[in-house]
């Protein structure tokens, strides 16, 4: 019999800078992120998903066991599924759950803040799954990288993500970069979240925010009006804006056009974004 050389291990880092090593492509995967669940399906590996969150609602995984929500992952339920890989997100999942899992199983943690980083994460998943040379996968990733440079912004948008308290996102977020890809600027691109709450609302001096996430500021309607956005973009997640919410914003910003969009199109990185950019370009035409 001829000698068959061993397959070299795949060694890569996740978005926390942690090194993961895969001797073989994982066959049992638990996804703790709905957009990653969609990406695994898009990469042709739905049959490898053995666990998902309650928010992972794709028809292809309807029979796959759930392990809680993104914020309340049942660590023991995940471990009971004996996964070869857990896919997670620093922003969507809690630190305590991810640290507990990482002591027992490989955990790939992502935190893309740009559309290109989301596509790179998709390509990284394809390599981990061993499907990067499959023709449909190559075509999907090629389309993801084929967008070109973001155009100059033609309109400025206010993008609330919560109503009470009123919250938005700054330029260092994935959703803001998705808008940039279709020529929409972020009215609060330069705004950092301040601590404590009264500082964020301009009522007291801010404290040192070192180590905190400052990308999602809480703002007042007066602050929004002062920035005079051309658009109010209302995603349907993480907050479902009601007709009453919309009326409040319309009254405060009578000159702004209100556009309701899919939260998935704004915030789901990876495979979903590749087609979402075109949908959003149509929505803002």
Secondary structure per residue as TSV (DSSP state, phi and psi in degrees):
chain	resnum	aa	ss	phi	psi
A	1	X	-	360.0	140.3
A	2	X	-	-75.0	157.3
A	3	X	-	-79.5	130.7
A	4	X	-	-108.4	112.9
A	5	X	-	-66.1	148.6
A	6	X	-	-66.4	147.1
A	7	X	-	-73.4	126.9
A	8	X	-	-65.3	143.3
A	9	X	-	-69.7	147.5
A	10	X	E	-91.2	123.6
A	11	X	E	-121.4	125.2
A	12	X	E	-150.1	173.2
A	13	X	E	-117.1	151.1
A	14	X	-	-95.6	-172.7
A	15	X	T	-76.8	-4.1
A	16	X	T	-94.1	-0.1
A	17	X	S	81.0	12.0
A	18	X	-	-86.9	141.1
A	19	X	E	-86.7	131.8
A	20	X	E	-121.1	141.3
A	21	X	E	-123.8	130.4
A	22	X	E	-123.0	115.7
A	23	X	S	-77.2	-35.3
A	24	X	S	-134.2	152.8
A	25	X	-	-59.3	133.1
A	26	X	-	-63.9	137.0
A	27	X	S	-103.2	-17.4
A	28	X	S	-124.2	112.3
A	29	X	E	-123.5	135.7
A	30	X	E	-112.3	124.5
A	31	X	E	-105.5	126.6
A	32	X	-	-103.5	13.7
A	33	X	-	-136.2	120.8
A	34	X	H	-55.6	-40.7
A	35	X	H	-68.5	-33.1
A	36	X	H	-71.4	-35.1
A	37	X	H	-59.0	-44.7
A	38	X	H	-61.2	-40.9
A	39	X	H	-65.0	-41.5
A	40	X	H	-60.9	-40.9
A	41	X	H	-63.6	-44.8
A	42	X	H	-63.3	-27.2
A	43	X	T	-84.5	4.9
A	44	X	T	80.6	22.3
A	45	X	-	-120.1	30.2
A	46	X	G	-58.4	-31.2
A	47	X	G	-70.5	-10.1
A	48	X	G	-91.2	-10.7
A	49	X	E	-76.7	117.7
A	50	X	E	-111.7	-4.1
A	51	X	E	-158.5	150.1
A	52	X	B	-153.8	171.3
A	53	X	-	-89.7	169.0
A	54	X	T	-67.7	-16.3
A	55	X	T	-89.0	-6.8
A	56	X	-	-87.6	92.6
A	57	X	-	-107.7	12.6
A	58	X	-	-59.1	142.3
A	59	X	G	-59.1	-31.8
A	60	X	G	-64.3	-19.2
A	61	X	G	-118.1	19.9
A	62	X	T	-58.4	-31.8
A	63	X	T	-92.9	-0.4
A	64	X	S	-79.1	133.8
A	65	X	-	-59.1	146.0
A	66	X	B	-98.3	154.3
A	67	X	-	-128.0	31.8
A	68	X	-	100.6	-173.6
A	69	X	-	-87.9	-177.4
A	70	X	S	-67.3	-32.0
A	71	X	S	-95.9	-12.7
A	72	X	S	-131.1	53.9
A	73	X	-	-63.2	132.9
A	74	X	-	-85.6	99.7
A	75	X	H	-59.1	-43.4
A	76	X	H	-66.2	-35.2
A	77	X	H	-65.7	-37.7
A	78	X	H	-63.4	-49.2
A	79	X	H	-64.0	-32.4
A	80	X	H	-64.7	-21.4
A	81	X	T	-83.3	-1.5
A	82	X	T	49.4	55.0
A	83	X	-	-73.7	148.8
A	84	X	S	-85.1	-19.3
A	85	X	E	-155.2	138.1
A	86	X	E	-114.6	128.7
A	87	X	E	-102.7	126.7
A	88	X	E	-139.3	173.6
A	89	X	E	-137.1	132.9
A	90	X	T	-61.2	-33.3
A	91	X	T	-82.8	-38.1
A	92	X	T	-85.5	-30.4
A	93	X	S	-106.8	156.0
A	94	X	-	-81.8	147.9
A	95	X	H	-61.7	-41.3
A	96	X	H	-60.2	-44.6
A	97	X	H	-64.9	-42.9
A	98	X	H	-67.4	-38.5
A	99	X	H	-66.5	-39.0
A	100	X	H	-65.0	-40.9
A	101	X	H	-69.3	-40.2
A	102	X	H	-64.8	-18.4
A	103	X	T	-74.8	-15.8
A	104	X	T	-120.6	-31.5
A	105	X	S	-141.0	158.3
A	106	X	-	-65.2	130.8
A	107	X	E	-125.1	119.0
A	108	X	E	-95.4	113.8
A	109	X	E	-107.9	128.7
A	110	X	E	-113.7	160.3
A	111	X	-	-158.4	65.0
A	112	X	-	-70.3	135.3
A	113	X	-	-114.6	-2.8
A	114	X	S	-135.1	152.9
A	115	X	H	-58.6	-42.0
A	116	X	H	-62.0	-36.2
A	117	X	H	-66.7	-34.6
A	118	X	H	-65.1	-39.6
A	119	X	H	-68.5	-39.5
A	120	X	H	-62.3	-37.0
A	121	X	H	-64.4	-40.1
A	122	X	H	-60.8	-44.1
A	123	X	H	-64.2	-36.1
A	124	X	H	-64.7	-42.4
A	125	X	H	-60.4	-41.2
A	126	X	H	-60.7	-40.9
A	127	X	H	-65.3	-43.2
A	128	X	H	-61.7	-40.2
A	129	X	H	-78.1	-11.4
A	130	X	T	74.5	26.6
A	131	X	-	-115.8	11.7
A	132	X	T	-64.7	-19.3
A	133	X	T	-95.3	-4.6
A	134	X	S	-64.9	135.2
A	135	X	H	-56.7	-47.3
A	136	X	H	-62.0	-34.8
A	137	X	H	-69.6	-44.4
A	138	X	H	-58.3	-42.0
A	139	X	H	-66.5	-40.9
A	140	X	H	-61.3	-48.1
A	141	X	H	-69.0	-37.5
A	142	X	H	-59.5	-43.4
A	143	X	H	-63.8	-33.7
A	144	X	H	-64.6	-36.5
A	145	X	H	-87.8	-5.6
A	146	X	T	-90.5	10.6
A	147	X	T	-69.9	-31.6
A	148	X	-	83.0	-174.2
A	149	X	S	-71.7	150.0
A	150	X	-	-66.6	139.4
A	151	X	-	-72.7	165.6
A	152	X	-	-63.5	137.2
A	153	X	-	-64.0	132.8
A	154	X	-	-104.3	-18.0
A	155	X	E	-140.6	158.3
A	156	X	E	-117.1	130.4
A	157	X	E	-119.4	146.1
A	158	X	E	-100.9	126.8
A	159	X	-	-120.3	90.6
A	160	X	-	-72.2	143.7
A	161	X	S	-117.5	-6.8
A	162	X	E	-154.7	154.7
A	163	X	E	-105.0	-38.5
A	164	X	T	-138.4	92.4
A	165	X	T	-79.2	155.9
A	166	X	E	-70.7	120.2
A	167	X	E	-128.9	153.1
A	168	X	-	-140.2	-168.9
A	169	X	-	-130.1	151.3
A	170	X	-	-101.9	-172.0
A	171	X	T	-69.6	-17.4
A	172	X	T	-89.4	40.6
A	173	X	S	-132.5	155.2
A	174	X	H	-62.5	-44.7
A	175	X	H	-60.8	-38.7
A	176	X	H	-64.6	-39.5
A	177	X	H	-70.4	-32.9
A	178	X	H	-59.6	-45.1
A	179	X	H	-62.3	-40.4
A	180	X	H	-59.2	-33.8
A	181	X	H	-64.4	-21.1
A	182	X	T	-111.7	18.9
A	183	X	T	80.2	23.9
A	184	X	E	-111.9	120.4
A	185	X	E	-82.6	161.3
A	186	X	E	-103.0	116.5
A	187	X	T	-60.7	-24.9
A	188	X	T	-113.9	29.4
A	189	X	T	-57.7	-31.3
A	190	X	T	-97.8	2.0
A	191	X	-	-87.8	124.1
A	192	X	-	-97.6	148.0
A	193	X	-	-73.4	132.3
A	194	X	-	-106.9	155.9
A	195	X	S	-124.9	140.5
A	196	X	S	-78.3	-167.0
A	197	X	H	-56.2	-44.3
A	198	X	H	-62.6	-29.6
A	199	X	H	-69.2	-39.5
A	200	X	H	-62.5	-30.2
A	201	X	T	-96.5	11.1
A	202	X	T	74.4	21.7
A	203	X	S	-103.7	-10.3
A	204	X	S	-156.9	169.8
A	205	X	-	-73.0	140.2
A	206	X	-	-73.0	152.4
A	207	X	-	-99.6	170.1
A	208	X	-	-61.3	123.8
A	209	X	-	-102.0	15.6
A	210	X	T	-54.5	130.1
A	211	X	T	86.3	-4.4
A	212	X	S	-101.9	156.7
A	213	X	-	-81.5	115.7
A	214	X	-	-107.5	18.8
A	215	X	S	-89.7	-8.7
A	216	X	S	-124.7	81.0
A	217	X	-	-73.8	152.1
A	218	X	B	-95.8	131.9
A	219	X	-	-129.4	165.2
A	220	X	-	-104.1	160.4
A	221	X	H	-61.5	-34.9
A	222	X	H	-63.2	-38.5
A	223	X	H	-66.9	-38.9
A	224	X	H	-64.0	-46.2
A	225	X	H	-60.4	-37.4
A	226	X	H	-64.8	-25.9
A	227	X	H	-87.9	-7.9
A	228	X	-	46.1	61.2
A	229	X	-	-70.1	151.1
A	230	X	S	-80.1	-28.5
A	231	X	E	-130.0	149.2
A	232	X	E	-115.6	114.0
A	233	X	E	-100.1	116.9
A	234	X	E	-108.6	101.0
A	235	X	E	-76.3	155.5
A	236	X	S	-89.0	4.2
A	237	X	S	-154.1	150.9
A	238	X	S	-76.4	-12.2
A	239	X	S	-114.8	133.4
A	240	X	-	-87.9	99.2
A	241	X	-	-70.2	125.4
A	242	X	-	-82.2	171.8
A	243	X	H	-61.5	-35.1
A	244	X	H	-67.0	-40.8
A	245	X	H	-59.6	-46.5
A	246	X	H	-61.7	-39.7
A	247	X	H	-62.6	-40.3
A	248	X	H	-61.4	-44.5
A	249	X	H	-69.9	-37.3
A	250	X	H	-64.5	-39.8
A	251	X	H	-66.5	-36.5
A	252	X	H	-75.7	-29.2
A	253	X	-	-129.2	66.6
A	254	X	T	-63.6	-22.1
A	255	X	T	-87.7	-11.0
A	256	X	S	-88.5	143.4
A	257	X	E	-84.4	131.6
A	258	X	E	-97.1	127.1
A	259	X	E	-126.3	121.3
A	260	X	E	-90.4	134.0
A	261	X	E	-134.8	165.9
A	262	X	-	-72.5	128.9
A	263	X	H	-62.2	-31.6
A	264	X	H	-61.5	-41.7
A	265	X	H	-63.8	-29.5
A	266	X	H	-85.8	-37.6
A	267	X	H	-116.6	-12.4
A	268	X	-	-85.3	109.9
A	269	X	-	-84.5	169.1
A	270	X	T	89.7	-138.7
A	271	X	H	-61.0	-36.5
A	272	X	H	-60.3	-41.1
A	273	X	H	-62.5	-29.8
A	274	X	H	-58.2	-38.4
A	275	X	H	-95.0	-22.6
A	276	X	H	-64.5	-34.9
A	277	X	H	-58.5	-41.7
A	278	X	H	-67.6	-38.3
A	279	X	H	-62.5	-41.6
A	280	X	H	-69.5	-37.0
A	281	X	H	-59.7	-37.6
A	282	X	H	-69.4	-40.1
A	283	X	H	-63.1	-32.0
A	284	X	T	-99.0	5.1
A	285	X	-	-64.7	360.0
